[in-house]
Structures are given as C-alpha cells and as structure tokens.
Amino acid sequence: MTSTLVARLTELKNSPKQCKFSAILNSMDKECQALTSQIIAIPQEDPDSVSNVDLVLALRGDGYDIGRSTVSEHRRKICACYKDGVKN
C-alpha cells in the first residue's frame, strides 16, 4: 500500500461516524437544527410525529439532497451515527 492510501484509510478509521442526515442537521442554522432534532426525536408511532416522507419533502424543498431511507435509518438508530443503537 502507498503511504497516501494508508493515511486515507487511517483517517477513515479514526474519523467520527455520521450519516447524511446528521451531516445535513449539522449544516443547518441553530433554529432549524433544533426544530429538526425535535421532529426526528418523536417516535413514528406517536400521533404527533411527522412522517419521514413529509420531513424529506420539507428538507428537499429547502434544497437538501436526502431520501426517505436516510431519514428512516437515522430515526430508527441504524445509521452510521449509531452502533448497536448507541450514538457514536
């Protein structure tokens, strides 16, 4: 292996893991970030929850490139942000 590849692989291995949803969330201003975090924290079974589709449509409407499965995986804590349901 080249030293460049070793450096890249080491960086990947040691970098904090986050999914695309978290990357988008972290790029938002504080107000949008707080509201989006509140929305995603409400379990889907709760009658007050916002559906994944509606959240995706809202985010896409503001220019974010995100899909329903990305939101669903983050909400269910099975994305790159979590290991065995625990935040990395």
C-alpha positions in Angstrom: 0.0 0.0 0.0 1.1 3.5 -0.7 1.6 5.9 2.2 -1.2 8.1 0.8 -3.7 5.2 0.9 -2.6 4.2 4.4 -3.1 7.8 5.5 -6.6 8.0 3.9 -7.6 4.6 5.4 -6.3 5.6 8.9 -8.3 8.9 8.7 -11.5 7.0 7.7 -11.0 4.5 10.5 -10.5 7.2 13.1 -13.0 9.8 11.9 -16.3 10.3 13.7 -19.1 8.4 12.0 -22.2 10.2 10.9 -24.9 9.6 8.4 -26.1 12.0 5.7 -29.0 13.1 7.9 -26.6 14.2 10.7 -24.3 15.9 8.2 -27.4 17.9 7.0 -28.5 18.6 10.5 -25.1 19.9 11.5 -25.1 22.2 8.5 -28.3 23.9 9.5 -28.6 27.2 11.5 -29.4 26.7 15.2 -33.1 27.3 14.9 -33.7 24.8 12.0 -31.3 22.3 13.7 -33.3 22.5 17.0 -36.7 22.1 15.3 -35.5 19.2 13.0 -34.0 17.5 16.1 -37.3 17.8 17.9 -39.2 16.4 14.9 -36.9 13.4 14.4 -36.9 12.6 18.2 -40.7 11.9 18.2 -41.3 8.2 17.6 -43.1 7.3 14.4 -45.8 5.6 16.5 -46.7 8.8 18.2 -49.7 10.5 16.7 -47.9 13.9 16.8 -44.9 12.6 14.7 -44.0 14.0 11.3 -43.7 11.3 8.7 -40.4 10.5 7.1 -41.9 11.4 3.7 -43.1 14.8 5.0 -39.7 15.6 6.6 -37.9 14.6 3.4 -40.2 16.8 1.3 -39.6 19.7 3.7 -35.8 19.2 3.5 -35.8 18.8 -0.2 -37.9 21.9 -0.6 -35.1 23.8 1.1 -32.5 22.3 -1.3 -31.2 19.4 0.8 -30.5 16.2 -1.2 -31.9 13.5 1.1 -34.0 10.4 0.8 -36.7 8.7 2.9 -34.5 5.7 3.8 -31.8 8.0 5.2 -34.3 9.7 7.5 -35.8 6.4 8.4 -32.5 4.8 9.3 -31.4 7.7 11.4 -34.8 7.8 13.2 -34.5 4.0 13.9 -30.9 4.5 15.0 -29.5 2.0 12.5 -27.4 4.5 10.5 -23.7 5.2 10.7 -24.2 7.5 13.7 -25.1 4.6 15.9 -23.5 1.3 16.9 -26.0 -1.1 18.4 -28.5 1.7 18.9 -25.9 3.8 20.8 -24.7 7.2 19.4 -21.1 7.0 18.3 
